[in-house]
Amino acid sequence: MAQRKGALKLAKQDSDDAPQQRSAGNLFEAAYLKIEELLVNCTLKPGRFLTMQELQDITGFGRTPVHSAVNQLATDTLIIIRPRHGLQVAPIDLARERLLLGLRRDMERFVIRLAAERASLSHRNQMQQIERMLSERRAGVSIDEFNQFDRRIDALVLAASGEPFLAHTMRPLHTIYRRIGFIYHRLLPDHDLTGTIDRHVAILNAVAGQRASAAVKASDALIDFMDQMFADMTTGIDPGLLDCNIEPLPLI
């Protein structure tokens, strides 16, 4: 009888703790997404040093969710933890991130093929809806708005693939290249968003139509487009925008 009461008490305790655990998880996710957004749009400039308290003040989240989010972002190589010196937003190394684009190409092929083969009717309907919205607003979407679409597309394709492990692997790569895209389109204004949008629309159309080979081909076209972005940035962007600690060159 005593064992039964103990089991019931433990079960009740687990039930009472569950909402708190879900709440903590939700706060961590919200803090992660907020910091990720600030990294992508360069509100937190590449190379910037800051403290945990500053990050709490900027995001409005408490110490525990921010600390958890920072640890994950450090694992993702987006934030560097400097013992005794606080935190540093990872500077952008164009050579490294262009090299990693080859890794993303191979992994994206795997994810896109799975998504095309496994996507449910709900997934396909959502993809078609985003495809229509992007097509209709093609000429008027800002880079900030596009990045919101891009985040939804990435999450939807990963969900359609049906393999949760892939989300942990792909998520930091998506953030790295979303930040590159922001800098490219915001700071090299001669390049509009239509090329990027057209390639994302092609992916959505192929995955929603369950045409796996076409989806992989569309994914490769997007990666090729991004590779050209790196070529343009290497010659056309101020290095200080990639690391705010770089001293500007003296005017001649």
C-alpha positions as CSV (number, residue, x, y, z in Angstrom):
1,M,0.0,0.0,0.0
2,A,2.8,2.3,0.9
3,Q,4.6,1.6,-2.4
4,R,1.3,2.3,-4.3
5,K,1.0,5.7,-2.5
6,G,4.6,6.5,-3.3
7,A,4.1,5.7,-6.9
8,L,1.0,7.8,-7.1
9,K,2.8,10.7,-5.4
10,L,5.7,10.4,-7.9
11,A,3.3,10.3,-10.8
12,K,1.6,13.4,-9.5
13,Q,4.9,15.2,-9.0
14,D,5.9,14.3,-12.6
15,S,2.6,15.7,-13.8
16,D,3.0,18.9,-11.9
17,D,6.6,19.4,-13.1
18,A,5.6,18.8,-16.8
19,P,4.2,22.3,-17.5
20,Q,7.2,23.9,-15.9
21,Q,9.5,21.8,-18.1
22,R,7.5,22.7,-21.2
23,S,7.6,26.4,-20.1
24,A,11.4,26.3,-19.6
25,G,11.8,24.6,-23.0
26,N,9.6,27.2,-24.7
27,L,11.6,30.1,-23.1
28,F,14.8,28.5,-24.3
29,E,13.5,28.2,-27.8
30,A,12.1,31.8,-27.8
31,A,15.5,33.1,-26.5
32,Y,17.4,31.1,-29.1
33,L,15.2,32.4,-31.9
34,K,15.5,36.0,-30.7
35,I,19.3,35.9,-30.5
36,E,19.4,34.1,-33.8
37,E,17.4,36.9,-35.4
38,L,19.7,39.5,-33.9
39,L,22.7,37.6,-35.4
40,V,21.2,37.3,-38.8
41,N,20.2,40.9,-39.2
42,C,23.5,42.0,-37.7
43,T,22.0,44.0,-34.8
44,L,24.6,41.9,-33.0
45,K,27.5,42.8,-35.3
46,P,30.0,40.1,-36.3
47,G,33.0,40.3,-34.0
48,R,31.1,42.2,-31.2
49,F,32.0,41.5,-27.6
50,L,29.3,41.6,-25.0
51,T,28.4,40.2,-21.6
52,M,25.6,37.8,-20.7
53,Q,23.8,40.6,-18.9
54,E,23.9,42.8,-22.0
55,L,22.4,39.9,-24.0
56,Q,19.6,39.6,-21.4
57,D,18.9,43.3,-21.5
58,I,18.8,43.3,-25.4
59,T,16.5,40.2,-25.6
60,G,14.4,40.8,-22.5
61,F,14.8,37.2,-21.4
62,G,16.2,36.0,-18.1
63,R,19.5,34.4,-17.3
64,T,18.6,30.8,-17.6
65,P,17.0,30.8,-21.1
66,V,19.7,33.2,-22.4
67,H,22.5,31.0,-20.9
68,S,21.0,27.9,-22.5
69,A,20.6,29.6,-25.8
70,V,24.1,31.0,-25.8
71,N,25.5,27.5,-25.0
72,Q,23.6,26.1,-28.0
73,L,24.7,29.0,-30.3
74,A,28.3,28.4,-29.1
75,T,28.0,24.8,-30.2
76,D,26.6,26.0,-33.5
77,T,29.8,28.2,-33.9
78,L,27.7,31.4,-34.0
79,I,28.8,32.8,-30.6
80,I,32.2,32.3,-29.0
81,I,32.5,32.0,-25.3
82,R,35.6,33.8,-24.1
83,P,36.5,32.8,-20.5
84,R,37.0,35.9,-18.3
85,H,36.1,38.1,-21.3
86,G,32.4,37.3,-21.9
87,L,30.9,36.5,-25.2
88,Q,31.8,37.3,-28.8
89,V,29.6,37.2,-31.9
90,A,31.5,35.0,-34.3
91,P,33.1,37.1,-37.0
92,I,32.3,36.0,-40.6
93,D,35.1,34.1,-42.3
94,L,34.0,34.1,-46.0
95,A,36.6,31.4,-46.9
96,R,35.3,29.0,-44.1
97,E,31.7,29.6,-44.9
98,R,32.2,29.1,-48.6
99,L,33.9,25.8,-47.8
100,L,31.0,24.8,-45.6
101,L,28.7,25.5,-48.5
102,G,29.9,22.2,-50.0
103,L,28.7,20.4,-46.8
104,R,25.4,22.1,-47.0
105,R,24.9,21.1,-50.6
106,D,25.3,17.4,-49.8
107,M,23.2,17.5,-46.7
108,E,20.5,19.6,-48.4
109,R,20.2,17.1,-51.2
110,F,19.5,14.4,-48.6
111,V,17.0,16.5,-46.7
112,I,15.2,17.7,-49.9
113,R,14.9,14.3,-51.3
114,L,13.5,12.9,-48.1
115,A,11.0,15.8,-47.9
116,A,9.8,15.2,-51.4
117,E,9.3,11.5,-50.8
118,R,7.7,11.8,-47.3
119,A,5.8,15.1,-47.3
120,S,2.3,14.8,-45.9
121,L,-0.7,16.5,-47.5
122,S,-0.5,19.2,-44.8
123,H,3.2,19.8,-45.5
124,R,2.5,20.1,-49.3
125,N,-0.4,22.5,-48.7
126,Q,1.7,24.7,-46.6
127,M,4.5,24.7,-49.2
128,Q,2.1,25.6,-51.9
129,Q,0.7,28.5,-49.8
130,I,4.2,29.9,-49.2
131,E,5.0,29.4,-52.9
132,R,2.0,31.5,-53.8
133,M,2.8,34.2,-51.3
134,L,6.4,34.6,-52.5
135,S,5.4,34.5,-56.1
136,E,2.7,37.2,-55.6
137,R,5.0,39.5,-53.6
138,R,8.2,38.7,-55.5
139,A,9.1,42.2,-56.4
140,G,8.2,43.8,-53.0
141,V,9.6,41.5,-50.3
142,S,12.3,43.1,-48.1
143,I,15.2,41.0,-46.8
144,D,13.8,41.0,-43.3
145,E,10.5,39.7,-44.6
146,F,12.2,37.1,-46.8
147,N,14.2,35.8,-43.9
148,Q,10.9,35.1,-42.0
149,F,9.7,33.1,-45.1
150,D,13.1,31.4,-45.3
151,R,13.0,30.3,-41.7
152,R,9.5,28.9,-42.2
153,I,10.6,27.1,-45.4
154,D,13.6,25.5,-43.7
155,A,11.5,24.3,-40.7
156,L,8.8,23.0,-43.0
157,V,11.2,21.0,-45.2
158,L,12.9,19.6,-42.2
159,A,9.5,18.6,-40.7
160,A,8.5,17.0,-44.0
161,S,11.7,15.0,-44.1
162,G,10.5,13.1,-41.0
163,E,14.0,12.8,-39.4
164,P,14.4,14.9,-36.3
165,F,18.2,14.4,-36.2
166,L,18.5,16.5,-39.3
167,A,17.1,19.7,-37.6
168,H,20.0,19.8,-35.1
169,T,22.5,19.4,-38.0
170,M,21.0,21.8,-40.5
171,R,19.8,24.6,-38.2
172,P,23.2,26.3,-37.6
173,L,24.0,26.0,-41.3
174,H,20.8,27.7,-42.2
175,T,21.5,30.5,-39.8
176,I,25.1,31.0,-41.1
177,Y,23.8,31.4,-44.7
178,R,20.8,33.5,-43.7
179,R,23.2,36.0,-42.1
180,I,25.4,35.9,-45.3
181,G,22.2,36.5,-47.4
182,F,21.2,39.5,-45.2
183,I,24.6,41.2,-45.6
184,Y,24.7,40.5,-49.3
185,H,21.2,41.9,-50.0
186,R,21.2,44.7,-47.5
187,L,24.8,46.0,-48.1
188,L,25.2,45.2,-51.8
189,P,22.1,46.9,-52.9
190,D,22.7,46.3,-56.6
191,H,21.5,42.7,-56.1
192,D,17.8,42.3,-55.5
193,L,15.9,39.4,-54.0
194,T,14.3,38.0,-57.1
195,G,17.0,35.5,-57.8
196,T,16.9,34.1,-54.3
197,I,13.1,34.0,-54.3
198,D,12.8,32.3,-57.7
199,R,15.1,29.5,-56.5
200,H,13.2,29.0,-53.2
201,V,9.9,28.9,-55.2
202,A,11.4,26.2,-57.4
203,I,12.3,24.1,-54.4
204,L,8.8,24.5,-52.9
205,N,7.1,23.6,-56.1
206,A,9.1,20.5,-56.6
207,V,8.8,19.2,-53.1
208,A,5.1,19.9,-52.9
209,G,4.7,18.0,-56.2
210,Q,6.7,15.1,-54.8
211,R,9.2,15.3,-57.6
212,A,12.4,14.3,-55.8
213,S,14.9,14.6,-58.6
214,A,13.6,18.0,-59.6
215,A,13.7,19.1,-56.0
216,V,17.3,18.1,-55.6
217,K,18.1,19.9,-58.9
218,A,16.4,23.1,-57.6
219,S,18.4,22.8,-54.3
220,D,21.6,22.6,-56.2
221,A,20.6,25.7,-58.2
222,L,20.1,27.6,-54.9
223,I,23.5,26.5,-53.6
224,D,25.2,27.6,-56.9
225,F,23.5,31.0,-56.5
226,M,24.8,31.3,-53.0
227,D,28.3,30.4,-54.2
228,Q,28.2,33.3,-56.6
229,M,27.2,35.5,-53.6
230,F,30.4,34.6,-51.9
231,A,32.4,35.5,-55.1
232,D,30.7,39.0,-55.1
233,M,31.3,39.5,-51.4
234,T,34.9,38.6,-51.5
235,T,35.7,41.6,-53.8
236,G,32.8,44.0,-53.0
237,I,32.4,44.3,-49.3
238,D,34.2,46.1,-46.5
239,P,36.0,43.6,-44.2
240,G,34.8,45.7,-41.2
241,L,31.3,44.5,-41.9
242,L,32.4,40.9,-41.4
243,D,34.3,41.7,-38.1
244,C,33.6,45.0,-36.4
245,N,37.0,44.8,-34.6
246,I,38.9,45.4,-37.9
247,E,40.3,48.9,-38.1
248,P,39.1,50.8,-41.1
249,L,41.7,51.5,-43.8
250,P,43.0,55.1,-43.7
251,L,41.7,57.4,-46.5
252,I,44.3,58.2,-49.1
